[in-house]
Amino acid sequence: MTIEDDEIPDSIVMAITESLRACAYHEAGHAVVATALGRDVLFTATSSERPDEGGRTEYADGPTPEELREAPEHYRAIALTSLAGPAAEARFRLRDRGLEDALTSMVVYESPLDAAQVELYIRTAVPSDAAWETEVTLRRDAFVLVLQYWSLIQGVAEELVVRGRLSGEEIGRLMGGDEPAATPEARGEV
């Protein structure tokens, strides 16, 4: 037995569409902030067949733990990128509510991989007595980056909904150029 498209209730179609868009905003948050911080994004994708399975954003850089100990600021960019996905998804899902609700709710939209990246950064590069304060600061900074790049995140997310997959070059073009944005973070000033 198969179900034809015209037999699916509108409420289910709308829920699937909303879930796919939320996934696209999550992945666009990762991709746009990563590009803005100077990270090399290979691609970002969503699954239109199973939006509940989420999406994926791949990067060219992936330092080893030894490299992280020598250059923890690089891994801070990775942690911020990891948190930018859930921050963008929270901003999208809670668009009718205040920004404070989105900021406090972003943890709900973290994937296990997002959380693991942040935890690894904190364990590797942060003294244990500063771990909690660092995590709070990272979450705030990621949310600020999402707000700063919100119009670009929206553009990338909506294109991702339509196409399902974007290369790093396509993301760069959607952001208005082939070069990463010259942010203070990309210049190592934060």
C-alpha positions as CSV (number, residue, x, y, z in Angstrom):
1,M,0.0,0.0,0.0
2,T,1.4,3.4,-0.9
3,I,0.1,6.9,-0.1
4,E,-0.1,9.4,-2.9
5,D,1.1,13.0,-2.2
6,D,-2.5,14.3,-2.4
7,E,-3.6,11.9,0.3
8,I,-1.2,13.2,3.0
9,P,-2.9,15.6,5.3
10,D,-1.8,19.3,5.1
11,S,-0.8,19.3,8.8
12,I,1.7,16.5,8.2
13,V,3.1,18.2,5.1
14,M,3.5,21.4,7.0
15,A,5.2,19.7,9.9
16,I,7.7,18.0,7.6
17,T,8.4,21.2,5.8
18,E,8.9,23.1,9.1
19,S,11.3,20.3,10.3
20,L,13.3,20.4,7.0
21,R,13.5,24.2,7.2
22,A,14.7,24.0,10.9
23,C,17.3,21.5,9.8
24,A,18.4,23.8,7.0
25,Y,18.8,26.7,9.4
26,H,20.8,24.5,11.8
27,E,23.2,23.5,9.1
28,A,23.3,27.0,7.6
29,G,24.3,28.3,11.0
30,H,27.2,25.9,11.1
31,A,28.3,26.7,7.5
32,V,27.9,30.5,7.5
33,V,29.6,31.0,10.9
34,A,32.4,28.6,10.0
35,T,33.0,30.5,6.7
36,A,33.0,33.8,8.6
37,L,35.5,32.5,11.1
38,G,37.8,31.4,8.2
39,R,37.1,27.7,8.3
40,D,37.0,25.8,5.1
41,V,33.5,24.3,4.6
42,L,33.4,21.4,2.1
43,F,29.6,21.1,2.0
44,T,26.4,21.3,3.9
45,A,23.3,19.1,3.3
46,T,19.9,18.2,4.6
47,S,17.9,15.0,4.1
48,S,14.5,15.9,2.5
49,E,13.5,12.2,2.7
50,R,14.0,12.1,6.5
51,P,14.3,15.6,7.9
52,D,14.2,14.1,11.4
53,E,17.6,12.6,10.7
54,G,19.1,16.0,10.5
55,G,21.7,17.3,8.2
56,R,25.5,17.4,7.9
57,T,28.1,20.1,7.4
58,E,31.7,18.9,6.6
59,Y,34.9,20.9,7.1
60,A,38.4,20.6,5.6
61,D,40.1,21.3,8.9
62,G,40.2,18.9,11.8
63,P,43.1,19.5,14.1
64,T,44.6,16.7,16.3
65,P,44.5,17.0,20.1
66,E,48.2,17.9,20.0
67,E,47.6,20.7,17.5
68,L,44.8,21.9,19.8
69,R,47.1,22.2,22.8
70,E,49.5,24.3,20.7
71,A,46.7,26.5,19.1
72,P,43.6,26.4,21.3
73,E,42.2,29.6,19.6
74,H,41.7,27.5,16.4
75,Y,39.6,25.0,18.4
76,R,37.6,27.9,19.9
77,A,36.4,28.6,16.3
78,I,35.4,25.0,16.0
79,A,33.4,25.2,19.2
80,L,31.7,28.4,18.1
81,T,30.9,26.8,14.8
82,S,29.4,23.7,16.6
83,L,27.2,26.0,18.7
84,A,26.1,28.2,15.8
85,G,24.0,25.4,14.3
86,P,21.8,25.0,17.4
87,A,21.7,28.8,17.9
88,A,20.5,29.3,14.3
89,E,17.9,26.6,14.7
90,A,16.6,28.1,18.0
91,R,16.5,31.5,16.4
92,F,14.4,30.1,13.5
93,R,12.1,27.9,15.6
94,L,11.4,30.6,18.2
95,R,11.2,33.4,15.7
96,D,7.8,34.5,17.1
97,R,9.3,34.8,20.6
98,G,12.0,36.9,22.1
99,L,15.7,36.4,21.5
100,E,16.2,35.5,25.1
101,D,14.0,32.5,24.7
102,A,16.0,31.4,21.6
103,L,19.3,31.9,23.5
104,T,18.2,29.9,26.5
105,S,16.7,27.2,24.3
106,M,19.5,26.6,21.9
107,V,20.8,23.6,24.0
108,V,17.6,21.8,23.1
109,Y,18.7,21.8,19.4
110,E,22.3,20.6,20.0
111,S,23.3,17.3,18.3
112,P,25.5,14.9,20.3
113,L,28.3,15.9,17.9
114,D,27.8,19.6,18.5
115,A,28.0,19.0,22.3
116,A,31.0,16.8,22.0
117,Q,33.0,19.4,20.0
118,V,32.3,22.0,22.7
119,E,33.2,19.6,25.5
120,L,36.5,18.6,23.8
121,Y,37.5,22.2,23.4
122,I,36.8,22.9,27.1
123,R,38.6,19.8,28.3
124,T,41.6,20.5,26.0
125,A,42.1,24.2,26.1
126,V,40.4,25.6,29.3
127,P,41.5,25.3,32.9
128,S,39.0,23.2,34.8
129,D,38.1,26.1,37.2
130,A,37.0,28.2,34.2
131,A,35.0,25.5,32.3
132,W,31.5,26.6,33.2
133,E,32.2,30.3,32.6
134,T,33.9,29.4,29.2
135,E,30.9,27.3,28.1
136,V,28.5,30.1,28.9
137,T,30.6,32.6,27.1
138,L,30.9,30.3,24.1
139,R,27.1,30.0,23.9
140,R,26.6,33.7,24.1
141,D,29.3,34.4,21.5
142,A,27.9,31.8,19.1
143,F,24.4,33.3,19.5
144,V,25.9,36.8,18.8
145,L,27.6,35.5,15.6
146,V,24.3,34.0,14.5
147,L,22.5,37.3,15.0
148,Q,25.4,39.1,13.2
149,Y,25.1,36.8,10.2
150,W,21.4,36.2,10.4
151,S,20.5,37.5,6.9
152,L,23.2,35.3,5.3
153,I,22.1,32.3,7.4
154,Q,18.6,32.8,6.1
155,G,19.7,33.0,2.5
156,V,21.9,29.8,2.8
157,A,19.1,28.0,4.7
158,E,16.4,28.8,2.2
159,E,18.7,27.7,-0.7
160,L,19.5,24.5,1.2
161,V,15.8,23.8,1.6
162,V,15.4,24.0,-2.2
163,R,18.6,22.2,-3.2
164,G,19.3,19.8,-0.3
165,R,23.1,20.2,-0.6
166,L,25.5,23.2,-1.1
167,S,29.3,23.1,-1.6
168,G,31.6,25.4,0.2
169,E,32.1,27.4,-2.9
170,E,28.3,27.9,-3.3
171,I,28.0,28.9,0.3
172,G,30.8,31.5,-0.3
173,R,28.9,32.9,-3.3
174,L,25.6,33.1,-1.4
175,M,27.5,35.0,1.3
176,G,28.5,37.6,-1.3
177,G,32.0,36.5,-2.2
178,D,34.5,33.7,-2.5
179,E,36.6,34.8,0.5
180,P,35.6,34.4,4.1
181,A,34.3,37.5,5.9
182,A,37.0,39.5,7.6
183,T,35.7,39.2,11.1
184,P,37.7,39.9,14.3
185,E,37.5,36.2,15.0
186,A,39.0,35.3,11.6
187,R,41.8,37.8,12.2
188,G,42.5,36.2,15.7
189,E,41.4,39.4,17.5
190,V,38.9,37.7,19.8
